[in-house]
Structure formats: structure tokens, C-alpha cells
Amino acid sequence: MSEITVRHVVPEDAEALQALYGQPETYSDTLQLPHPSLMKWREKLAAIPDGTQMLVACIDGKIAGQATVYINGPARRRHSASFGLGVDVQQRGKGVASALMRAILDLCDNWLGVDRIELTVFADNPAAVRLYEKFGFETEGRARRFAIRNGQQVDALYMARFKP
């Protein structure tokens, strides 16, 4: 089995990230839209805002997954962060999401001063829910008709993890 390495994104990752989030299985499980723009990915990677960390997980030098951590900006919310995560459909089941989760938790727990990490996940995505539970996240609530996917409104779960 190949080793998974996690690193910060670089501008040259734009095409690989466009391809990753262009996969129906990936954009359907995230809030991304079909047909991602290469220009938008290039712009995003060229100007990462303060308080945002963008990581990629690579297998044999190729991007297998991506995660973005957002530190909340308002003064009374700076102890918290949220994140988004996507894994290439061909690389699922190989530990890519777990590697990204370990990197996210390390950043938040040890470097960014984050005590609460929160997320939303589609309620009908049991693999993702299990992943988050494995890393200590608990469901705090349900958002009915949270987002549109393939013409249908779908529910999401609000989950959070507190620094041990």
C-alpha cells in the first residue's frame, strides 16, 4: 500500500483539484457545483484568505483528497473552526480521509488555538458520518432540506468535536 502524505496546497494543484471536485461522486457529497472552473480554482489557490488552511493528501505524488479548514473570524467565535473535505472516487477506502482528518485535528488542537471544530454532513452519507464519529465528532442536530442535490432537497447533520 502506498504512503499518504499531506501537505499545503500550491497554485500548481488547481487542475488536479478541478478534476477531483468535477467527479459527480465528490461534488454530490459536498456543497460544490458540477463543472468546476479551472480559473476559479486558480484564483482560490492564489489568494487563500487569512484564517484558512488548504491541505491536500497525495498518494504516489498525485492528489487523492483535499480539505479546507476555516477559522471563524468574529472575535467571539475564534475558538472554533469548520472544514470541508473531498476524496477522489478512485482513492476512497484507502485512508485518505483519515489522513486529512488527522492533519486537520493536529492543526486545530496544536497550532491554531481551536477548541471546537464543527461541520455539516449530508444525513444520507453514512460513510462520512462514521468517519467523523471515529474522530470524536458528535451529532448536535439535523437541518431539514439543507441543500439541493440532483434536484432534491436533502437533510444534513450538524456535528462538532471539542478539543480533548
Phi, psi and omega per residue, in radians:
M1 nan 2.380 -3.118
S2 -1.313 2.616 3.112
E3 -1.332 2.493 3.078
I4 -1.750 2.207 3.063
T5 -2.002 2.494 3.117
V6 -2.016 2.351 3.136
R7 -2.561 2.937 3.051
H8 -1.300 2.620 3.120
V9 -1.181 2.742 2.999
V10 -2.264 2.756 -3.098
P11 -0.938 -0.537 -3.124
E12 -1.197 -0.127 3.126
D13 -1.439 -0.089 -3.019
A14 -0.960 -0.826 -3.098
E15 -1.132 -0.714 3.137
A16 -1.152 -0.659 3.129
L17 -1.256 -0.625 3.043
Q18 -1.055 -0.763 3.131
A19 -1.140 -0.762 3.136
L20 -1.019 -0.892 -3.101
Y21 -1.430 -0.026 3.011
G22 -1.526 -0.119 3.119
Q23 -1.350 2.228 3.141
P24 -0.933 -0.662 -3.138
E25 -1.160 -0.511 -3.130
T26 -1.454 -0.883 -3.107
Y27 -1.216 -0.411 3.092
S28 -1.210 -0.492 -3.128
D29 -1.661 0.051 3.123
T30 -2.221 -3.053 3.067
L31 -1.666 0.255 3.078
Q32 -1.270 2.757 3.074
L33 -1.784 2.730 3.044
P34 -1.058 2.790 3.054
H35 1.034 0.983 -3.130
P36 -1.088 2.533 -3.099
S37 -1.509 2.252 3.059
L38 -1.089 -0.700 3.134
M39 -1.055 -0.750 3.130
K40 -1.123 -0.699 3.094
W41 -1.130 -0.721 3.104
R42 -1.077 -0.756 3.118
E43 -1.105 -0.754 -3.120
K44 -1.076 -0.758 -3.104
L45 -1.310 -0.403 3.135
A46 -1.401 -0.339 -3.054
A47 -2.437 1.141 3.121
I48 -1.291 2.145 -3.079
P49 -1.164 2.712 3.011
D50 -1.007 2.522 3.135
G51 1.459 0.086 3.131
T52 -2.109 2.311 3.074
Q53 -2.082 2.167 3.113
M54 -1.981 2.138 -3.096
L55 -2.079 2.692 2.967
V56 -2.245 2.589 3.012
A57 -1.877 2.304 -3.083
C58 -2.114 2.504 2.997
I59 -2.131 2.168 -3.102
D60 0.902 0.688 3.077
G61 1.393 -0.030 -3.124
K62 -1.897 2.450 -3.116
I63 -1.162 2.184 3.137
A64 -1.959 -0.288 -3.139
G65 -2.918 2.903 -3.093
Q66 -2.573 2.548 3.065
A67 -2.477 2.521 3.056
T68 -2.174 2.234 3.090
V69 -1.848 2.275 -3.140
Y70 -2.025 2.027 3.035
I71 -1.418 2.268 3.136
N72 -1.162 2.358 -3.009
G73 -1.482 -0.677 -3.104
P74 -1.019 2.486 -3.026
A75 -0.888 -0.714 -3.054
R76 -1.444 0.008 3.130
R77 -2.107 0.081 -3.073
R78 -1.156 -0.193 3.090
H79 -1.444 -0.013 -3.053
S80 -2.179 2.761 3.121
A81 -2.555 2.809 3.001
S82 -2.281 2.971 -3.137
F83 -2.673 2.830 2.998
G84 -2.225 2.647 -3.030
L85 -2.577 2.436 3.051
G86 -2.466 2.510 -3.141
V87 -2.219 2.377 3.080
D88 -0.971 2.338 -3.071
V89 -1.018 -0.576 -3.138
Q90 -1.327 -0.223 -3.076
Q91 -1.919 0.071 -3.131
R92 -1.189 2.580 3.141
G93 1.442 0.127 -3.109
K94 -1.904 0.088 3.128
G95 1.643 0.141 -3.112
V96 -1.119 -0.857 -3.128
A97 -1.096 -0.690 3.112
S98 -1.118 -0.704 3.111
A99 -1.094 -0.741 3.097
L100 -1.144 -0.708 3.119
M101 -1.077 -0.762 3.115
R102 -1.055 -0.704 3.127
A103 -1.171 -0.722 3.114
I104 -1.079 -0.840 -3.108
L105 -1.131 -0.666 3.093
D106 -1.089 -0.819 3.115
L107 -1.021 -0.886 -3.064
C108 -1.166 -0.795 -3.061
D109 -1.287 -0.606 -2.942
N110 -1.997 -0.226 -3.015
W111 -2.284 -0.503 -2.991
L112 -1.864 -0.042 3.128
G113 1.211 0.520 -3.107
V114 -1.667 2.236 3.096
D115 -1.774 -0.432 -3.085
R116 -2.248 2.198 3.047
I117 -2.008 2.248 -3.088
E118 -2.182 2.747 -3.140
L119 -2.714 2.877 2.910
T120 -2.098 2.487 -3.141
V121 -2.448 2.451 3.103
F122 -1.057 2.326 -3.062
A123 -1.101 -0.428 -3.123
D124 -1.675 0.453 3.096
N125 -2.058 1.306 -3.041
P126 -1.087 -0.537 3.134
A127 -1.116 -0.749 3.128
A128 -1.181 -0.737 3.123
V129 -1.044 -0.772 3.109
R130 -1.070 -0.724 3.110
L131 -1.019 -0.872 -3.094
Y132 -1.139 -0.688 3.093
E133 -1.101 -0.661 3.112
K134 -1.020 -0.531 -3.125
F135 -1.736 0.311 3.002
G136 1.611 0.134 3.115
F137 -1.403 2.519 3.097
E138 -2.169 2.567 3.107
T139 -1.301 2.257 3.116
E140 -1.853 -0.324 -3.141
G141 3.114 3.104 -3.116
R142 -2.226 2.322 3.064
A143 -1.836 1.902 -3.124
R144 -1.305 2.453 3.132
R145 0.881 0.817 -3.047
F146 -1.142 -0.735 -3.053
A147 -2.618 2.864 3.094
I148 -1.723 2.314 3.071
R149 -2.428 2.152 3.133
N150 0.888 0.718 3.074
G151 1.410 0.019 -3.129
Q152 -2.046 2.493 3.028
Q153 -1.438 2.277 -3.081
V154 -2.146 2.620 3.128
D155 -1.423 2.737 3.040
A156 -2.302 2.725 3.039
L157 -1.817 2.434 2.959
Y158 -1.609 2.185 -3.130
M159 -2.242 2.679 3.110
A160 -2.623 2.749 3.079
R161 -2.386 2.371 3.096
F162 -1.806 2.548 3.115
K163 -1.012 2.276 -3.138
P164 -1.086 nan nan
